[in-house]
Amino acid sequence: MDGAELARHIAQVAKPGEDFCALPQWLEKFVAHARIFDPECPVCHGAMVIRHHRASGAPSWACRSFPRCAGRREPRMDLLQMAAAR
């Protein structure tokens, strides 16, 4: 796919005046209005909460049912920083 074909595909799905390449313009608006949901536990599919490691203080997602369920996920630090800045 060359640049002209890519531009045609983008034009088919873009709204008039919308520029998919102008990330800073729509990213700030998206972050300001995004609703951040807690992820689902990969083990029991329950809700997760952010907990901090006792020794290092590093955040991670842990199953709300801990210690019955040991499900964990690593957080996306960039999203945590944006959410904390709001």
N, CA, C and O atoms as CSV, one atom per row, in Angstrom:
chain,resi,resn,atom,element,x,y,z
A,1,MET,N,N,0.856,-1.169,0.000
A,1,MET,CA,C,0.000,0.000,0.000
A,1,MET,C,C,0.904,1.235,0.000
A,1,MET,O,O,1.798,1.360,0.837
A,2,ASP,N,N,0.667,2.126,-0.927
A,2,ASP,CA,C,1.457,3.348,-0.981
A,2,ASP,C,C,0.723,4.479,-0.252
A,2,ASP,O,O,-0.388,4.292,0.244
A,3,GLY,N,N,1.353,5.638,-0.197
A,3,GLY,CA,C,0.785,6.763,0.544
A,3,GLY,C,C,-0.550,7.237,0.004
A,3,GLY,O,O,-1.445,7.598,0.769
A,4,ALA,N,N,-0.687,7.237,-1.330
A,4,ALA,CA,C,-1.942,7.691,-1.935
A,4,ALA,C,C,-3.088,6.742,-1.590
A,4,ALA,O,O,-4.202,7.185,-1.311
A,5,GLU,N,N,-2.817,5.447,-1.610
A,5,GLU,CA,C,-3.860,4.476,-1.279
A,5,GLU,C,C,-4.244,4.587,0.198
A,5,GLU,O,O,-5.422,4.494,0.542
A,6,LEU,N,N,-3.253,4.784,1.067
A,6,LEU,CA,C,-3.534,4.982,2.488
A,6,LEU,C,C,-4.404,6.219,2.689
A,6,LEU,O,O,-5.359,6.187,3.465
A,7,ALA,N,N,-4.079,7.304,1.997
A,7,ALA,CA,C,-4.869,8.531,2.111
A,7,ALA,C,C,-6.313,8.296,1.664
A,7,ALA,O,O,-7.239,8.834,2.270
A,8,ARG,N,N,-6.515,7.497,0.611
A,8,ARG,CA,C,-7.883,7.191,0.163
A,8,ARG,C,C,-8.644,6.413,1.228
A,8,ARG,O,O,-9.817,6.689,1.478
A,9,HIS,N,N,-7.983,5.436,1.859
A,9,HIS,CA,C,-8.642,4.645,2.910
A,9,HIS,C,C,-9.004,5.516,4.108
A,9,HIS,O,O,-10.090,5.380,4.673
A,10,ILE,N,N,-8.101,6.403,4.493
A,10,ILE,CA,C,-8.371,7.305,5.618
A,10,ILE,C,C,-9.536,8.229,5.285
A,10,ILE,O,O,-10.394,8.473,6.133
A,11,ALA,N,N,-9.574,8.750,4.050
A,11,ALA,CA,C,-10.643,9.645,3.640
A,11,ALA,C,C,-12.009,8.962,3.686
A,11,ALA,O,O,-13.022,9.628,3.899
A,12,GLN,N,N,-12.050,7.665,3.494
A,12,GLN,CA,C,-13.317,6.933,3.528
A,12,GLN,C,C,-13.920,6.865,4.926
A,12,GLN,O,O,-15.140,6.785,5.069
A,13,VAL,N,N,-13.074,6.897,5.965
A,13,VAL,CA,C,-13.587,6.740,7.331
A,13,VAL,C,C,-13.501,8.015,8.168
A,13,VAL,O,O,-14.096,8.082,9.244
A,14,ALA,N,N,-12.774,9.023,7.693
A,14,ALA,CA,C,-12.606,10.256,8.456
A,14,ALA,C,C,-13.808,11.175,8.278
A,14,ALA,O,O,-14.441,11.200,7.223
A,15,LYS,N,N,-14.104,11.923,9.324
A,15,LYS,CA,C,-15.132,12.957,9.248
A,15,LYS,C,C,-14.541,14.156,8.505
A,15,LYS,O,O,-13.318,14.300,8.471
A,16,PRO,N,N,-15.361,15.015,7.914
A,16,PRO,CA,C,-14.834,16.195,7.226
A,16,PRO,C,C,-13.981,17.054,8.162
A,16,PRO,O,O,-14.418,17.400,9.259
A,17,GLY,N,N,-12.787,17.390,7.736
A,17,GLY,CA,C,-11.869,18.206,8.526
A,17,GLY,C,C,-11.094,17.452,9.584
A,17,GLY,O,O,-10.271,18.047,10.280
A,18,GLU,N,N,-11.331,16.157,9.726
A,18,GLU,CA,C,-10.645,15.367,10.744
A,18,GLU,C,C,-9.288,14.917,10.216
A,18,GLU,O,O,-9.184,14.433,9.089
A,19,ASP,N,N,-8.246,15.079,11.035
A,19,ASP,CA,C,-6.895,14.683,10.650
A,19,ASP,C,C,-6.400,13.617,11.619
A,19,ASP,O,O,-6.078,13.915,12.768
A,20,PHE,N,N,-6.341,12.364,11.148
A,20,PHE,CA,C,-5.918,11.261,12.013
A,20,PHE,C,C,-4.466,11.395,12.467
A,20,PHE,O,O,-4.068,10.793,13.464
A,21,CYS,N,N,-3.693,12.167,11.751
A,21,CYS,CA,C,-2.273,12.307,12.094
A,21,CYS,C,C,-2.018,13.412,13.118
A,21,CYS,O,O,-0.895,13.543,13.606
A,22,ALA,N,N,-3.017,14.195,13.450
A,22,ALA,CA,C,-2.865,15.280,14.417
A,22,ALA,C,C,-3.118,14.740,15.825
A,22,ALA,O,O,-4.091,15.118,16.477
A,23,LEU,N,N,-2.241,13.861,16.280
A,23,LEU,CA,C,-2.422,13.187,17.572
A,23,LEU,C,C,-2.573,14.126,18.758
A,23,LEU,O,O,-3.478,13.921,19.567
A,24,PRO,N,N,-1.734,15.147,18.903
A,24,PRO,CA,C,-1.880,16.009,20.088
A,24,PRO,C,C,-3.255,16.657,20.195
A,24,PRO,O,O,-3.745,16.885,21.301
A,25,GLN,N,N,-3.882,16.957,19.062
A,25,GLN,CA,C,-5.184,17.617,19.088
A,25,GLN,C,C,-6.266,16.712,19.655
A,25,GLN,O,O,-7.042,17.144,20.507
A,26,TRP,N,N,-6.334,15.469,19.203
A,26,TRP,CA,C,-7.421,14.617,19.679
A,26,TRP,C,C,-7.042,13.828,20.918
A,26,TRP,O,O,-7.933,13.376,21.638
A,27,LEU,N,N,-5.756,13.642,21.199
A,27,LEU,CA,C,-5.354,12.886,22.381
A,27,LEU,C,C,-5.721,13.630,23.667
A,27,LEU,O,O,-6.215,13.019,24.614
A,28,GLU,N,N,-5.483,14.944,23.705
A,28,GLU,CA,C,-5.832,15.721,24.901
A,28,GLU,C,C,-7.336,15.683,25.156
A,28,GLU,O,O,-7.772,15.541,26.299
A,29,LYS,N,N,-8.127,15.810,24.092
A,29,LYS,CA,C,-9.580,15.761,24.238
A,29,LYS,C,C,-10.024,14.376,24.702
A,29,LYS,O,O,-10.908,14.258,25.550
A,30,PHE,N,N,-9.417,13.336,24.154
A,30,PHE,CA,C,-9.761,11.976,24.546
A,30,PHE,C,C,-9.450,11.744,26.020
A,30,PHE,O,O,-10.289,11.221,26.754
A,31,VAL,N,N,-8.253,12.129,26.460
A,31,VAL,CA,C,-7.854,11.916,27.858
A,31,VAL,C,C,-8.755,12.708,28.802
A,31,VAL,O,O,-9.101,12.223,29.880
A,32,ALA,N,N,-9.138,13.921,28.406
A,32,ALA,CA,C,-9.984,14.751,29.264
A,32,ALA,C,C,-11.369,14.150,29.458
A,32,ALA,O,O,-11.995,14.367,30.496
A,33,HIS,N,N,-11.856,13.397,28.476
A,33,HIS,CA,C,-13.213,12.871,28.549
A,33,HIS,C,C,-13.283,11.356,28.686
A,33,HIS,O,O,-14.375,10.790,28.749
A,34,ALA,N,N,-12.142,10.701,28.730
A,34,ALA,CA,C,-12.138,9.241,28.814
A,34,ALA,C,C,-12.545,8.788,30.211
A,34,ALA,O,O,-12.193,9.410,31.213
A,35,ARG,N,N,-13.277,7.719,30.251
A,35,ARG,CA,C,-13.611,7.094,31.531
A,35,ARG,C,C,-12.689,5.898,31.671
A,35,ARG,O,O,-12.669,5.014,30.814
A,36,ILE,N,N,-11.933,5.872,32.743
A,36,ILE,CA,C,-10.974,4.795,32.954
A,36,ILE,C,C,-11.625,3.763,33.859
A,36,ILE,O,O,-12.058,4.077,34.967
A,37,PHE,N,N,-11.690,2.536,33.377
A,37,PHE,CA,C,-12.286,1.448,34.128
A,37,PHE,C,C,-11.196,0.528,34.655
A,37,PHE,O,O,-10.160,0.343,34.016
A,38,ASP,N,N,-11.438,-0.038,35.811
A,38,ASP,CA,C,-10.500,-1.019,36.343
A,38,ASP,C,C,-10.528,-2.245,35.443
A,38,ASP,O,O,-11.592,-2.651,34.975
A,39,PRO,N,N,-9.358,-2.838,35.196
A,39,PRO,CA,C,-9.334,-4.019,34.334
A,39,PRO,C,C,-9.950,-5.236,35.024
A,39,PRO,O,O,-10.198,-5.232,36.230
A,40,GLU,N,N,-10.181,-6.246,34.246
A,40,GLU,CA,C,-10.745,-7.503,34.732
A,40,GLU,C,C,-9.609,-8.437,35.123
A,40,GLU,O,O,-8.595,-8.504,34.428
A,41,CYS,N,N,-9.766,-9.157,36.225
A,41,CYS,CA,C,-8.764,-10.106,36.685
A,41,CYS,C,C,-8.603,-11.215,35.642
A,41,CYS,O,O,-9.599,-11.779,35.188
A,42,PRO,N,N,-7.365,-11.534,35.258
A,42,PRO,CA,C,-7.154,-12.592,34.269
A,42,PRO,C,C,-7.447,-13.992,34.809
A,42,PRO,O,O,-7.566,-14.937,34.029
A,43,VAL,N,N,-7.566,-14.140,36.132
A,43,VAL,CA,C,-7.797,-15.455,36.734
A,43,VAL,C,C,-9.287,-15.683,36.997
A,43,VAL,O,O,-9.875,-16.638,36.488
A,44,CYS,N,N,-9.897,-14.793,37.802
A,44,CYS,CA,C,-11.294,-15.008,38.203
A,44,CYS,C,C,-12.277,-14.084,37.489
A,44,CYS,O,O,-13.488,-14.231,37.657
A,45,HIS,N,N,-11.781,-13.136,36.698
A,45,HIS,CA,C,-12.584,-12.173,35.939
A,45,HIS,C,C,-13.321,-11.174,36.826
A,45,HIS,O,O,-14.285,-10.547,36.387
A,46,GLY,N,N,-12.869,-11.025,38.074
A,46,GLY,CA,C,-13.442,-10.032,38.980
A,46,GLY,C,C,-12.765,-8.680,38.788
A,46,GLY,O,O,-11.912,-8.521,37.915
A,47,ALA,N,N,-13.154,-7.708,39.610
A,47,ALA,CA,C,-12.578,-6.364,39.553
A,47,ALA,C,C,-11.165,-6.367,40.125
A,47,ALA,O,O,-10.810,-7.214,40.945
A,48,MET,N,N,-10.375,-5.409,39.678
A,48,MET,CA,C,-9.011,-5.275,40.173
A,48,MET,C,C,-8.828,-3.894,40.782
A,48,MET,O,O,-9.565,-2.961,40.461
A,49,VAL,N,N,-7.845,-3.770,41.658
A,49,VAL,CA,C,-7.505,-2.491,42.282
A,49,VAL,C,C,-5.999,-2.299,42.176
A,49,VAL,O,O,-5.250,-3.265,42.023
A,50,ILE,N,N,-5.558,-1.042,42.260
A,50,ILE,CA,C,-4.115,-0.779,42.239
A,50,ILE,C,C,-3.580,-0.930,43.649
A,50,ILE,O,O,-4.067,-0.305,44.592
A,51,ARG,N,N,-2.578,-1.766,43.771
A,51,ARG,CA,C,-1.884,-1.947,45.049
A,51,ARG,C,C,-0.413,-1.627,44.833
A,51,ARG,O,O,0.087,-1.698,43.711
A,52,HIS,N,N,0.272,-1.276,45.906
A,52,HIS,CA,C,1.684,-0.916,45.817
A,52,HIS,C,C,2.525,-1.972,46.516
A,52,HIS,O,O,2.196,-2.420,47.614
A,53,HIS,N,N,3.624,-2.366,45.863
A,53,HIS,CA,C,4.542,-3.352,46.419
A,53,HIS,C,C,5.133,-2.811,47.715
A,53,HIS,O,O,5.559,-1.657,47.774
A,54,ARG,N,N,5.157,-3.639,48.748
A,54,ARG,CA,C,5.622,-3.176,50.072
A,54,ARG,C,C,7.049,-2.654,50.044
A,54,ARG,O,O,7.333,-1.604,50.620
A,55,ALA,N,N,7.960,-3.378,49.379
A,55,ALA,CA,C,9.368,-2.989,49.406
A,55,ALA,C,C,9.687,-1.852,48.436
A,55,ALA,O,O,10.339,-0.877,48.811
A,56,SER,N,N,9.230,-1.976,47.195
A,56,SER,CA,C,9.619,-0.996,46.179
A,56,SER,C,C,8.614,0.139,46.005
A,56,SER,O,O,8.968,1.202,45.493
A,57,GLY,N,N,7.367,-0.070,46.422
A,57,GLY,CA,C,6.339,0.942,46.215
A,57,GLY,C,C,5.781,0.965,44.812
A,57,GLY,O,O,4.945,1.812,44.495
A,58,ALA,N,N,6.229,0.040,43.950
A,58,ALA,CA,C,5.780,-0.001,42.554
A,58,ALA,C,C,4.305,-0.401,42.482
A,58,ALA,O,O,3.891,-1.347,43.153
A,59,PRO,N,N,3.509,0.305,41.677
A,59,PRO,CA,C,2.093,-0.038,41.556
A,59,PRO,C,C,1.873,-1.226,40.630
A,59,PRO,O,O,2.639,-1.441,39.690
A,60,SER,N,N,0.832,-1.990,40.896
A,60,SER,CA,C,0.398,-3.056,39.990
A,60,SER,C,C,-1.074,-3.301,40.262
A,60,SER,O,O,-1.584,-2.986,41.337
A,61,TRP,N,N,-1.747,-3.867,39.276
A,61,TRP,CA,C,-3.148,-4.233,39.452
A,61,TRP,C,C,-3.202,-5.564,40.175
A,61,TRP,O,O,-2.499,-6.503,39.800
A,62,ALA,N,N,-4.022,-5.657,41.203
A,62,ALA,CA,C,-4.204,-6.898,41.947
A,62,ALA,C,C,-5.701,-7.179,42.040
A,62,ALA,O,O,-6.519,-6.260,42.068
A,63,CYS,N,N,-6.038,-8.451,42.087
A,63,CYS,CA,C,-7.438,-8.837,42.180
A,63,CYS,C,C,-8.012,-8.322,43.496
A,63,CYS,O,O,-7.370,-8.404,44.544
A,64,ARG,N,N,-9.209,-7.800,43.425
A,64,ARG,CA,C,-9.883,-7.294,44.621
A,64,ARG,C,C,-10.122,-8.420,45.625
A,64,ARG,O,O,-10.257,-8.169,46.823
A,65,SER,N,N,-10.173,-9.665,45.135
A,65,SER,CA,C,-10.412,-10.825,45.995
A,65,SER,C,C,-9.150,-11.386,46.626
A,65,SER,O,O,-9.203,-12.438,47.263
A,66,PHE,N,N,-8.003,-10.707,46.465
A,66,PHE,CA,C,-6.769,-11.185,47.076
A,66,PHE,C,C,-6.984,-11.291,48.586
A,66,PHE,O,O,-7.552,-10.357,49.153
A,67,PRO,N,N,-6.584,-12.329,49.263
A,67,PRO,CA,C,-5.673,-13.421,48.903
A,67,PRO,C,C,-6.359,-14.664,48.320
A,67,PRO,O,O,-5.678,-15.630,47.976
A,68,ARG,N,N,-7.706,-14.656,48.202
A,68,ARG,CA,C,-8.364,-15.828,47.605
A,68,ARG,C,C,-7.940,-16.013,46.160
A,68,ARG,O,O,-7.801,-17.143,45.690
A,69,CYS,N,N,-7.732,-14.904,45.448
A,69,CYS,CA,C,-7.316,-14.959,44.047
A,69,CYS,C,C,-6.028,-14.158,43.911
A,69,CYS,O,O,-5.947,-13.024,44.382
A,70,ALA,N,N,-5.035,-14.735,43.278
A,70,ALA,CA,C,-3.728,-14.083,43.149
A,70,ALA,C,C,-3.537,-13.418,41.789
A,70,ALA,O,O,-2.402,-13.173,41.381
A,71,GLY,N,N,-4.629,-13.121,41.078
A,71,GLY,CA,C,-4.518,-12.505,39.757
A,71,GLY,C,C,-3.858,-11.138,39.822
A,71,GLY,O,O,-4.170,-10.334,40.700
A,72,ARG,N,N,-2.940,-10.874,38.885
A,72,ARG,CA,C,-2.212,-9.602,38.840
A,72,ARG,C,C,-2.039,-9.163,37.386
A,72,ARG,O,O,-2.037,-9.985,36.470
A,73,ARG,N,N,-1.896,-7.872,37.197
A,73,ARG,CA,C,-1.561,-7.291,35.893
A,73,ARG,C,C,-0.578,-6.152,36.143
A,73,ARG,O,O,-0.643,-5.472,37.167
A,74,GLU,N,N,0.319,-5.959,35.208
A,74,GLU,CA,C,1.223,-4.819,35.296
A,74,GLU,C,C,0.488,-3.595,34.750
A,74,GLU,O,O,-0.200,-3.695,33.734
A,75,PRO,N,N,0.621,-2.449,35.405
A,75,PRO,CA,C,-0.084,-1.254,34.932
A,75,PRO,C,C,0.627,-0.620,33.757
A,75,PRO,O,O,1.833,-0.797,33.582
A,76,ARG,N,N,-0.116,0.117,32.955
A,76,ARG,CA,C,0.488,0.948,31.916
A,76,ARG,C,C,0.791,2.272,32.582
A,76,ARG,O,O,-0.112,3.065,32.847
A,77,MET,N,N,2.062,2.510,32.851
A,77,MET,CA,C,2.471,3.682,33.606
A,77,MET,C,C,2.066,4.986,32.924
A,77,MET,O,O,1.740,5.957,33.608
A,78,ASP,N,N,2.078,5.029,31.596
A,78,ASP,CA,C,1.712,6.259,30.916
A,78,ASP,C,C,0.254,6.626,31.190
A,78,ASP,O,O,-0.069,7.805,31.338
A,79,LEU,N,N,-0.627,5.626,31.259
A,79,LEU,CA,C,-2.033,5.903,31.539
A,79,LEU,C,C,-2.230,6.305,32.999
A,79,LEU,O,O,-3.050,7.173,33.296
A,80,LEU,N,N,-1.490,5.683,33.905
A,80,LEU,CA,C,-1.595,6.063,35.317
A,80,LEU,C,C,-1.161,7.505,35.521
A,80,LEU,O,O,-1.775,8.236,36.298
A,81,GLN,N,N,-0.099,7.922,34.826
A,81,GLN,CA,C,0.393,9.286,34.972
A,81,GLN,C,C,-0.617,10.292,34.429
A,81,GLN,O,O,-0.823,11.347,35.027
A,82,MET,N,N,-1.254,9.970,33.289
A,82,MET,CA,C,-2.259,10.880,32.732
A,82,MET,C,C,-3.474,10.965,33.656
A,82,MET,O,O,-4.025,12.047,33.858
A,83,ALA,N,N,-3.892,9.828,34.215
A,83,ALA,CA,C,-5.055,9.827,35.107
A,83,ALA,C,C,-4.749,10.603,36.381
A,83,ALA,O,O,-5.612,11.317,36.890
A,84,ALA,N,N,-3.534,10.472,36.900
A,84,ALA,CA,C,-3.155,11.164,38.130
A,84,ALA,C,C,-3.055,12.672,37.918
A,84,ALA,O,O,-3.265,13.446,38.852
A,85,ALA,N,N,-2.739,13.087,36.710
A,85,ALA,CA,C,-2.564,14.516,36.415
A,85,ALA,C,C,-3.897,15.247,36.305
A,85,ALA,O,O,-3.931,16.477,36.351
A,86,ARG,N,N,-4.986,14.514,36.161
A,86,ARG,CA,C,-6.301,15.141,35.979
A,86,ARG,C,C,-6.847,15.739,37.240
A,86,ARG,O,O,-7.944,16.299,37.233
